[in-house]
Amino acid sequence: EAFELLSPADHKAQKPGLMMANIYRALLAEIEAGGFQVLHQRISLTPLRKLWIATRTQWLGR
């Protein structure tokens, strides 16, 4: 919902925040897919995947 409220004029200024939000969104999806077993296993994204998400955010602007 917050992404939808962000005006297009603010996207350029908010790119680093959008990149981090997308990385955290992907991490939360991994946690959910893993059955929320965060106390028994470490769930993380590879640096390459984080780079891909950040690059995709840069290209798409969202």
mmCIF file of the N, C-alpha and C atoms, coordinates in Angstrom:
data_MODEL
# 
_entry.id   MODEL 
# 
loop_
_atom_site.group_PDB 
_atom_site.id 
_atom_site.type_symbol 
_atom_site.label_atom_id 
_atom_site.label_alt_id 
_atom_site.label_comp_id 
_atom_site.label_asym_id 
_atom_site.label_entity_id 
_atom_site.label_seq_id 
_atom_site.pdbx_PDB_ins_code 
_atom_site.Cartn_x 
_atom_site.Cartn_y 
_atom_site.Cartn_z 
_atom_site.occupancy 
_atom_site.B_iso_or_equiv 
_atom_site.pdbx_formal_charge 
_atom_site.auth_seq_id 
_atom_site.auth_comp_id 
_atom_site.auth_asym_id 
_atom_site.auth_atom_id 
_atom_site.pdbx_PDB_model_num 
ATOM 1   N N  . GLU A 1 1  ? 0.829  -1.194  0.000   1.00 0.00 ? 1  GLU A N  1 
ATOM 2   C CA . GLU A 1 1  ? 0.000  0.000   0.000   1.00 0.00 ? 1  GLU A CA 1 
ATOM 3   C C  . GLU A 1 1  ? 0.872  1.256   0.000   1.00 0.00 ? 1  GLU A C  1 
ATOM 4   N N  . ALA A 1 2  ? 1.957  1.226   0.740   1.00 0.00 ? 2  ALA A N  1 
ATOM 5   C CA . ALA A 1 2  ? 2.833  2.399   0.812   1.00 0.00 ? 2  ALA A CA 1 
ATOM 6   C C  . ALA A 1 2  ? 3.472  2.705   -0.541  1.00 0.00 ? 2  ALA A C  1 
ATOM 7   N N  . PHE A 1 3  ? 3.789  1.669   -1.309  1.00 0.00 ? 3  PHE A N  1 
ATOM 8   C CA . PHE A 1 3  ? 4.366  1.885   -2.637  1.00 0.00 ? 3  PHE A CA 1 
ATOM 9   C C  . PHE A 1 3  ? 3.403  2.650   -3.531  1.00 0.00 ? 3  PHE A C  1 
ATOM 10  N N  . GLU A 1 4  ? 2.135  2.331   -3.429  1.00 0.00 ? 4  GLU A N  1 
ATOM 11  C CA . GLU A 1 4  ? 1.122  2.975   -4.261  1.00 0.00 ? 4  GLU A CA 1 
ATOM 12  C C  . GLU A 1 4  ? 0.932  4.444   -3.886  1.00 0.00 ? 4  GLU A C  1 
ATOM 13  N N  . LEU A 1 5  ? 1.179  4.791   -2.634  1.00 0.00 ? 5  LEU A N  1 
ATOM 14  C CA . LEU A 1 5  ? 0.998  6.165   -2.173  1.00 0.00 ? 5  LEU A CA 1 
ATOM 15  C C  . LEU A 1 5  ? 2.175  7.074   -2.526  1.00 0.00 ? 5  LEU A C  1 
ATOM 16  N N  . LEU A 1 6  ? 3.301  6.490   -2.890  1.00 0.00 ? 6  LEU A N  1 
ATOM 17  C CA . LEU A 1 6  ? 4.483  7.271   -3.229  1.00 0.00 ? 6  LEU A CA 1 
ATOM 18  C C  . LEU A 1 6  ? 4.305  7.896   -4.608  1.00 0.00 ? 6  LEU A C  1 
ATOM 19  N N  . SER A 1 7  ? 4.422  9.203   -4.668  1.00 0.00 ? 7  SER A N  1 
ATOM 20  C CA . SER A 1 7  ? 4.226  9.890   -5.947  1.00 0.00 ? 7  SER A CA 1 
ATOM 21  C C  . SER A 1 7  ? 5.398  9.597   -6.882  1.00 0.00 ? 7  SER A C  1 
ATOM 22  N N  . PRO A 1 8  ? 5.143  9.565   -8.185  1.00 0.00 ? 8  PRO A N  1 
ATOM 23  C CA . PRO A 1 8  ? 6.221  9.298   -9.151  1.00 0.00 ? 8  PRO A CA 1 
ATOM 24  C C  . PRO A 1 8  ? 7.381  10.288  -9.038  1.00 0.00 ? 8  PRO A C  1 
ATOM 25  N N  . ALA A 1 9  ? 7.105  11.509  -8.631  1.00 0.00 ? 9  ALA A N  1 
ATOM 26  C CA . ALA A 1 9  ? 8.171  12.504  -8.481  1.00 0.00 ? 9  ALA A CA 1 
ATOM 27  C C  . ALA A 1 9  ? 9.142  12.130  -7.362  1.00 0.00 ? 9  ALA A C  1 
ATOM 28  N N  . ASP A 1 10 ? 8.682  11.378  -6.375  1.00 0.00 ? 10 ASP A N  1 
ATOM 29  C CA . ASP A 1 10 ? 9.524  10.990  -5.246  1.00 0.00 ? 10 ASP A CA 1 
ATOM 30  C C  . ASP A 1 10 ? 10.321 9.714   -5.499  1.00 0.00 ? 10 ASP A C  1 
ATOM 31  N N  . HIS A 1 11 ? 10.033 9.006   -6.561  1.00 0.00 ? 11 HIS A N  1 
ATOM 32  C CA . HIS A 1 11 ? 10.696 7.726   -6.803  1.00 0.00 ? 11 HIS A CA 1 
ATOM 33  C C  . HIS A 1 11 ? 12.210 7.869   -6.914  1.00 0.00 ? 11 HIS A C  1 
ATOM 34  N N  . LYS A 1 12 ? 12.689 8.902   -7.599  1.00 0.00 ? 12 LYS A N  1 
ATOM 35  C CA . LYS A 1 12 ? 14.135 9.066   -7.770  1.00 0.00 ? 12 LYS A CA 1 
ATOM 36  C C  . LYS A 1 12 ? 14.816 9.318   -6.428  1.00 0.00 ? 12 LYS A C  1 
ATOM 37  N N  . ALA A 1 13 ? 14.230 10.164  -5.613  1.00 0.00 ? 13 ALA A N  1 
ATOM 38  C CA . ALA A 1 13 ? 14.819 10.477  -4.308  1.00 0.00 ? 13 ALA A CA 1 
ATOM 39  C C  . ALA A 1 13 ? 14.735 9.296   -3.349  1.00 0.00 ? 13 ALA A C  1 
ATOM 40  N N  . GLN A 1 14 ? 13.762 8.437   -3.547  1.00 0.00 ? 14 GLN A N  1 
ATOM 41  C CA . GLN A 1 14 ? 13.530 7.321   -2.636  1.00 0.00 ? 14 GLN A CA 1 
ATOM 42  C C  . GLN A 1 14 ? 14.099 5.994   -3.138  1.00 0.00 ? 14 GLN A C  1 
ATOM 43  N N  . LYS A 1 15 ? 14.904 6.013   -4.198  1.00 0.00 ? 15 LYS A N  1 
ATOM 44  C CA . LYS A 1 15 ? 15.428 4.757   -4.771  1.00 0.00 ? 15 LYS A CA 1 
ATOM 45  C C  . LYS A 1 15 ? 16.145 3.872   -3.752  1.00 0.00 ? 15 LYS A C  1 
ATOM 46  N N  . PRO A 1 16 ? 17.063 4.411   -2.923  1.00 0.00 ? 16 PRO A N  1 
ATOM 47  C CA . PRO A 1 16 ? 17.711 3.528   -1.948  1.00 0.00 ? 16 PRO A CA 1 
ATOM 48  C C  . PRO A 1 16 ? 16.706 2.878   -0.989  1.00 0.00 ? 16 PRO A C  1 
ATOM 49  N N  . GLY A 1 17 ? 15.730 3.639   -0.547  1.00 0.00 ? 17 GLY A N  1 
ATOM 50  C CA . GLY A 1 17 ? 14.702 3.086   0.331   1.00 0.00 ? 17 GLY A CA 1 
ATOM 51  C C  . GLY A 1 17 ? 13.855 2.048   -0.371  1.00 0.00 ? 17 GLY A C  1 
ATOM 52  N N  . LEU A 1 18 ? 13.546 2.285   -1.639  1.00 0.00 ? 18 LEU A N  1 
ATOM 53  C CA . LEU A 1 18 ? 12.771 1.315   -2.417  1.00 0.00 ? 18 LEU A CA 1 
ATOM 54  C C  . LEU A 1 18 ? 13.567 0.029   -2.629  1.00 0.00 ? 18 LEU A C  1 
ATOM 55  N N  . MET A 1 19 ? 14.875 0.167   -2.844  1.00 0.00 ? 19 MET A N  1 
ATOM 56  C CA . MET A 1 19 ? 15.722 -1.018  -3.003  1.00 0.00 ? 19 MET A CA 1 
ATOM 57  C C  . MET A 1 19 ? 15.701 -1.862  -1.735  1.00 0.00 ? 19 MET A C  1 
ATOM 58  N N  . MET A 1 20 ? 15.881 -1.212  -0.591  1.00 0.00 ? 20 MET A N  1 
ATOM 59  C CA . MET A 1 20 ? 15.865 -1.951  0.677   1.00 0.00 ? 20 MET A CA 1 
ATOM 60  C C  . MET A 1 20 ? 14.498 -2.566  0.943   1.00 0.00 ? 20 MET A C  1 
ATOM 61  N N  . ALA A 1 21 ? 13.439 -1.836  0.631   1.00 0.00 ? 21 ALA A N  1 
ATOM 62  C CA . ALA A 1 21 ? 12.089 -2.370  0.831   1.00 0.00 ? 21 ALA A CA 1 
ATOM 63  C C  . ALA A 1 21 ? 11.873 -3.614  -0.016  1.00 0.00 ? 21 ALA A C  1 
ATOM 64  N N  . ASN A 1 22 ? 12.350 -3.594  -1.255  1.00 0.00 ? 22 ASN A N  1 
ATOM 65  C CA . ASN A 1 22 ? 12.191 -4.761  -2.123  1.00 0.00 ? 22 ASN A CA 1 
ATOM 66  C C  . ASN A 1 22 ? 13.037 -5.937  -1.651  1.00 0.00 ? 22 ASN A C  1 
ATOM 67  N N  . ILE A 1 23 ? 14.224 -5.657  -1.117  1.00 0.00 ? 23 ILE A N  1 
ATOM 68  C CA . ILE A 1 23 ? 15.055 -6.730  -0.568  1.00 0.00 ? 23 ILE A CA 1 
ATOM 69  C C  . ILE A 1 23 ? 14.369 -7.345  0.647   1.00 0.00 ? 23 ILE A C  1 
ATOM 70  N N  . TYR A 1 24 ? 13.838 -6.515  1.529   1.00 0.00 ? 24 TYR A N  1 
ATOM 71  C CA . TYR A 1 24 ? 13.143 -7.042  2.707   1.00 0.00 ? 24 TYR A CA 1 
ATOM 72  C C  . TYR A 1 24 ? 11.870 -7.786  2.322   1.00 0.00 ? 24 TYR A C  1 
ATOM 73  N N  . ARG A 1 25 ? 11.194 -7.318  1.296   1.00 0.00 ? 25 ARG A N  1 
ATOM 74  C CA . ARG A 1 25 ? 9.993  -8.014  0.823   1.00 0.00 ? 25 ARG A CA 1 
ATOM 75  C C  . ARG A 1 25 ? 10.356 -9.422  0.334   1.00 0.00 ? 25 ARG A C  1 
ATOM 76  N N  . ALA A 1 26 ? 11.464 -9.541  -0.399  1.00 0.00 ? 26 ALA A N  1 
ATOM 77  C CA . ALA A 1 26 ? 11.925 -10.848 -0.876  1.00 0.00 ? 26 ALA A CA 1 
ATOM 78  C C  . ALA A 1 26 ? 12.338 -11.734 0.297   1.00 0.00 ? 26 ALA A C  1 
ATOM 79  N N  . LEU A 1 27 ? 12.993 -11.144 1.288   1.00 0.00 ? 27 LEU A N  1 
ATOM 80  C CA . LEU A 1 27 ? 13.397 -11.913 2.465   1.00 0.00 ? 27 LEU A CA 1 
ATOM 81  C C  . LEU A 1 27 ? 12.177 -12.420 3.229   1.00 0.00 ? 27 LEU A C  1 
ATOM 82  N N  . LEU A 1 28 ? 11.178 -11.579 3.389   1.00 0.00 ? 28 LEU A N  1 
ATOM 83  C CA . LEU A 1 28 ? 9.952  -12.015 4.067   1.00 0.00 ? 28 LEU A CA 1 
ATOM 84  C C  . LEU A 1 28 ? 9.251  -13.122 3.287   1.00 0.00 ? 28 LEU A C  1 
ATOM 85  N N  . ALA A 1 29 ? 9.297  -13.066 1.968   1.00 0.00 ? 29 ALA A N  1 
ATOM 86  C CA . ALA A 1 29 ? 8.714  -14.135 1.149   1.00 0.00 ? 29 ALA A CA 1 
ATOM 87  C C  . ALA A 1 29 ? 9.463  -15.447 1.372   1.00 0.00 ? 29 ALA A C  1 
ATOM 88  N N  . GLU A 1 30 ? 10.797 -15.379 1.503   1.00 0.00 ? 30 GLU A N  1 
ATOM 89  C CA . GLU A 1 30 ? 11.593 -16.577 1.784   1.00 0.00 ? 30 GLU A CA 1 
ATOM 90  C C  . GLU A 1 30 ? 11.262 -17.142 3.164   1.00 0.00 ? 30 GLU A C  1 
ATOM 91  N N  . ILE A 1 31 ? 11.084 -16.271 4.140   1.00 0.00 ? 31 ILE A N  1 
ATOM 92  C CA . ILE A 1 31 ? 10.724 -16.715 5.490   1.00 0.00 ? 31 ILE A CA 1 
ATOM 93  C C  . ILE A 1 31 ? 9.373  -17.405 5.468   1.00 0.00 ? 31 ILE A C  1 
ATOM 94  N N  . GLU A 1 32 ? 8.422  -16.828 4.753   1.00 0.00 ? 32 GLU A N  1 
ATOM 95  C CA . GLU A 1 32 ? 7.095  -17.438 4.644   1.00 0.00 ? 32 GLU A CA 1 
ATOM 96  C C  . GLU A 1 32 ? 7.179  -18.785 3.934   1.00 0.00 ? 32 GLU A C  1 
ATOM 97  N N  . ALA A 1 33 ? 7.940  -18.858 2.855   1.00 0.00 ? 33 ALA A N  1 
ATOM 98  C CA . ALA A 1 33 ? 8.077  -20.116 2.109   1.00 0.00 ? 33 ALA A CA 1 
ATOM 99  C C  . ALA A 1 33 ? 8.755  -21.194 2.950   1.00 0.00 ? 33 ALA A C  1 
ATOM 100 N N  . GLY A 1 34 ? 9.605  -20.775 3.884   1.00 0.00 ? 34 GLY A N  1 
ATOM 101 C CA . GLY A 1 34 ? 10.287 -21.718 4.761   1.00 0.00 ? 34 GLY A CA 1 
ATOM 102 C C  . GLY A 1 34 ? 9.476  -22.115 5.974   1.00 0.00 ? 34 GLY A C  1 
ATOM 103 N N  . GLY A 1 35 ? 8.221  -21.720 6.019   1.00 0.00 ? 35 GLY A N  1 
ATOM 104 C CA . GLY A 1 35 ? 7.356  -22.097 7.129   1.00 0.00 ? 35 GLY A CA 1 
ATOM 105 C C  . GLY A 1 35 ? 7.641  -21.335 8.409   1.00 0.00 ? 35 GLY A C  1 
ATOM 106 N N  . PHE A 1 36 ? 8.222  -20.150 8.293   1.00 0.00 ? 36 PHE A N  1 
ATOM 107 C CA . PHE A 1 36 ? 8.493  -19.282 9.442   1.00 0.00 ? 36 PHE A CA 1 
ATOM 108 C C  . PHE A 1 36 ? 9.407  -19.948 10.475  1.00 0.00 ? 36 PHE A C  1 
ATOM 109 N N  . GLN A 1 37 ? 10.323 -20.790 10.031  1.00 0.00 ? 37 GLN A N  1 
ATOM 110 C CA . GLN A 1 37 ? 11.236 -21.501 10.928  1.00 0.00 ? 37 GLN A CA 1 
ATOM 111 C C  . GLN A 1 37 ? 12.483 -20.667 11.244  1.00 0.00 ? 37 GLN A C  1 
ATOM 112 N N  . VAL A 1 38 ? 12.280 -19.425 11.617  1.00 0.00 ? 38 VAL A N  1 
ATOM 113 C CA . VAL A 1 38 ? 13.406 -18.512 11.834  1.00 0.00 ? 38 VAL A CA 1 
ATOM 114 C C  . VAL A 1 38 ? 14.204 -18.824 13.102  1.00 0.00 ? 38 VAL A C  1 
ATOM 115 N N  . LEU A 1 39 ? 13.629 -19.557 14.021  1.00 0.00 ? 39 LEU A N  1 
ATOM 116 C CA . LEU A 1 39 ? 14.363 -19.905 15.237  1.00 0.00 ? 39 LEU A CA 1 
ATOM 117 C C  . LEU A 1 39 ? 15.226 -21.138 15.045  1.00 0.00 ? 39 LEU A C  1 
ATOM 118 N N  . HIS A 1 40 ? 14.965 -21.905 13.988  1.00 0.00 ? 40 HIS A N  1 
ATOM 119 C CA . HIS A 1 40 ? 15.676 -23.161 13.770  1.00 0.00 ? 40 HIS A CA 1 
ATOM 120 C C  . HIS A 1 40 ? 16.647 -23.113 12.603  1.00 0.00 ? 40 HIS A C  1 
ATOM 121 N N  . GLN A 1 41 ? 16.502 -22.153 11.732  1.00 0.00 ? 41 GLN A N  1 
ATOM 122 C CA . GLN A 1 41 ? 17.409 -22.036 10.590  1.00 0.00 ? 41 GLN A CA 1 
ATOM 123 C C  . GLN A 1 41 ? 17.576 -20.578 10.214  1.00 0.00 ? 41 GLN A C  1 
ATOM 124 N N  . ARG A 1 42 ? 18.706 -20.277 9.640   1.00 0.00 ? 42 ARG A N  1 
ATOM 125 C CA . ARG A 1 42 ? 18.970 -18.911 9.189   1.00 0.00 ? 42 ARG A CA 1 
ATOM 126 C C  . ARG A 1 42 ? 18.475 -18.781 7.755   1.00 0.00 ? 42 ARG A C  1 
ATOM 127 N N  . ILE A 1 43 ? 17.654 -17.794 7.525   1.00 0.00 ? 43 ILE A N  1 
ATOM 128 C CA . ILE A 1 43 ? 17.130 -17.545 6.190   1.00 0.00 ? 43 ILE A CA 1 
ATOM 129 C C  . ILE A 1 43 ? 17.726 -16.232 5.706   1.00 0.00 ? 43 ILE A C  1 
ATOM 130 N N  . SER A 1 44 ? 18.344 -16.275 4.537   1.00 0.00 ? 44 SER A N  1 
ATOM 131 C CA . SER A 1 44 ? 18.965 -15.067 3.996   1.00 0.00 ? 44 SER A CA 1 
ATOM 132 C C  . SER A 1 44 ? 18.908 -15.097 2.478   1.00 0.00 ? 44 SER A C  1 
ATOM 133 N N  . LEU A 1 45 ? 19.216 -13.963 1.902   1.00 0.00 ? 45 LEU A N  1 
ATOM 134 C CA . LEU A 1 45 ? 19.319 -13.841 0.452   1.00 0.00 ? 45 LEU A CA 1 
ATOM 135 C C  . LEU A 1 45 ? 20.797 -13.772 0.094   1.00 0.00 ? 45 LEU A C  1 
ATOM 136 N N  . THR A 1 46 ? 21.159 -14.341 -1.034  1.00 0.00 ? 46 THR A N  1 
ATOM 137 C CA . THR A 1 46 ? 22.552 -14.274 -1.465  1.00 0.00 ? 46 THR A CA 1 
ATOM 138 C C  . THR A 1 46 ? 22.877 -12.846 -1.900  1.00 0.00 ? 46 THR A C  1 
ATOM 139 N N  . PRO A 1 47 ? 24.140 -12.459 -1.819  1.00 0.00 ? 47 PRO A N  1 
ATOM 140 C CA . PRO A 1 47 ? 24.511 -11.121 -2.302  1.00 0.00 ? 47 PRO A CA 1 
ATOM 141 C C  . PRO A 1 47 ? 24.133 -10.903 -3.772  1.00 0.00 ? 47 PRO A C  1 
ATOM 142 N N  . LEU A 1 48 ? 24.232 -11.946 -4.590  1.00 0.00 ? 48 LEU A N  1 
ATOM 143 C CA . LEU A 1 48 ? 23.861 -11.819 -5.997  1.00 0.00 ? 48 LEU A CA 1 
ATOM 144 C C  . LEU A 1 48 ? 22.372 -11.528 -6.155  1.00 0.00 ? 48 LEU A C  1 
ATOM 145 N N  . ARG A 1 49 ? 21.554 -12.190 -5.345  1.00 0.00 ? 49 ARG A N  1 
ATOM 146 C CA . ARG A 1 49 ? 20.111 -11.934 -5.417  1.00 0.00 ? 49 ARG A CA 1 
ATOM 147 C C  . ARG A 1 49 ? 19.788 -10.515 -4.947  1.00 0.00 ? 49 ARG A C  1 
ATOM 148 N N  . LYS A 1 50 ? 20.453 -10.060 -3.899  1.00 0.00 ? 50 LYS A N  1 
ATOM 149 C CA . LYS A 1 50 ? 20.250 -8.682  -3.429  1.00 0.00 ? 50 LYS A CA 1 
ATOM 150 C C  . LYS A 1 50 ? 20.642 -7.685  -4.516  1.00 0.00 ? 50 LYS A C  1 
ATOM 151 N N  . LEU A 1 51 ? 21.766 -7.965  -5.192  1.00 0.00 ? 51 LEU A N  1 
ATOM 152 C CA . LEU A 1 51 ? 22.202 -7.095  -6.284  1.00 0.00 ? 51 LEU A CA 1 
ATOM 153 C C  . LEU A 1 51 ? 21.169 -7.083  -7.404  1.00 0.00 ? 51 LEU A C  1 
ATOM 154 N N  . TRP A 1 52 ? 20.632 -8.257  -7.740  1.00 0.00 ? 52 TRP A N  1 
ATOM 155 C CA . TRP A 1 52 ? 19.615 -8.344  -8.785  1.00 0.00 ? 52 TRP A CA 1 
ATOM 156 C C  . TRP A 1 52 ? 18.375 -7.528  -8.397  1.00 0.00 ? 52 TRP A C  1 
ATOM 157 N N  . ILE A 1 53 ? 17.923 -7.644  -7.166  1.00 0.00 ? 53 ILE A N  1 
ATOM 158 C CA . ILE A 1 53 ? 16.739 -6.903  -6.715  1.00 0.00 ? 53 ILE A CA 1 
ATOM 159 C C  . ILE A 1 53 ? 17.004 -5.398  -6.775  1.00 0.00 ? 53 ILE A C  1 
ATOM 160 N N  . ALA A 1 54 ? 18.181 -4.973  -6.315  1.00 0.00 ? 54 ALA A N  1 
ATOM 161 C CA . ALA A 1 54 ? 18.522 -3.547  -6.340  1.00 0.00 ? 54 ALA A CA 1 
ATOM 162 C C  . ALA A 1 54 ? 18.614 -3.031  -7.775  1.00 0.00 ? 54 ALA A C  1 
ATOM 163 N N  . THR A 1 55 ? 19.216 -3.818  -8.657  1.00 0.00 ? 55 THR A N  1 
ATOM 164 C CA . THR A 1 55 ? 19.335 -3.416  -10.064 1.00 0.00 ? 55 THR A CA 1 
ATOM 165 C C  . THR A 1 55 ? 17.969 -3.341  -10.722 1.00 0.00 ? 55 THR A C  1 
ATOM 166 N N  . ARG A 1 56 ? 17.129 -4.323  -10.447 1.00 0.00 ? 56 ARG A N  1 
ATOM 167 C CA . ARG A 1 56 ? 15.774 -4.325  -11.008 1.00 0.00 ? 56 ARG A CA 1 
ATOM 168 C C  . ARG A 1 56 ? 14.986 -3.114  -10.508 1.00 0.00 ? 56 ARG A C  1 
ATOM 169 N N  . THR A 1 57 ? 15.164 -2.769  -9.241  1.00 0.00 ? 57 THR A N  1 
ATOM 170 C CA . THR A 1 57 ? 14.502 -1.586  -8.695  1.00 0.00 ? 57 THR A CA 1 
ATOM 171 C C  . THR A 1 57 ? 15.002 -0.325  -9.393  1.00 0.00 ? 57 THR A C  1 
ATOM 172 N N  . GLN A 1 58 ? 16.307 -0.268  -9.637  1.00 0.00 ? 58 GLN A N  1 
ATOM 173 C CA . GLN A 1 58 ? 16.884 0.883   -10.340 1.00 0.00 ? 58 GLN A CA 1 
ATOM 174 C C  . GLN A 1 58 ? 16.295 1.006   -11.743 1.00 0.00 ? 58 GLN A C  1 
ATOM 175 N N  . TRP A 1 59 ? 16.183 -0.104  -12.456 1.00 0.00 ? 59 TRP A N  1 
ATOM 176 C CA . TRP A 1 59 ? 15.661 -0.085  -13.824 1.00 0.00 ? 59 TRP A CA 1 
ATOM 177 C C  . TRP A 1 59 ? 14.184 0.263   -13.866 1.00 0.00 ? 59 TRP A C  1 
ATOM 178 N N  . LEU A 1 60 ? 13.413 -0.391  -13.005 1.00 0.00 ? 60 LEU A N  1 
ATOM 179 C CA . LEU A 1 60 ? 11.961 -0.211  -13.045 1.00 0.00 ? 60 LEU A CA 1 
ATOM 180 C C  . LEU A 1 60 ? 11.494 1.002   -12.249 1.00 0.00 ? 60 LEU A C  1 
ATOM 181 N N  . GLY A 1 61 ? 12.305 1.446   -11.309 1.00 0.00 ? 61 GLY A N  1 
ATOM 182 C CA . GLY A 1 61 ? 11.942 2.608   -10.514 1.00 0.00 ? 61 GLY A CA 1 
ATOM 183 C C  . GLY A 1 61 ? 10.868 2.348   -9.478  1.00 0.00 ? 61 GLY A C  1 
ATOM 184 N N  . ARG A 1 62 ? 10.675 1.086   -9.129  1.00 0.00 ? 62 ARG A N  1 
ATOM 185 C CA . ARG A 1 62 ? 9.684  0.761   -8.096  1.00 0.00 ? 62 ARG A CA 1 
ATOM 186 C C  . ARG A 1 62 ? 10.088 -0.452  -7.311  1.00 0.00 ? 62 ARG A C  1 
# 
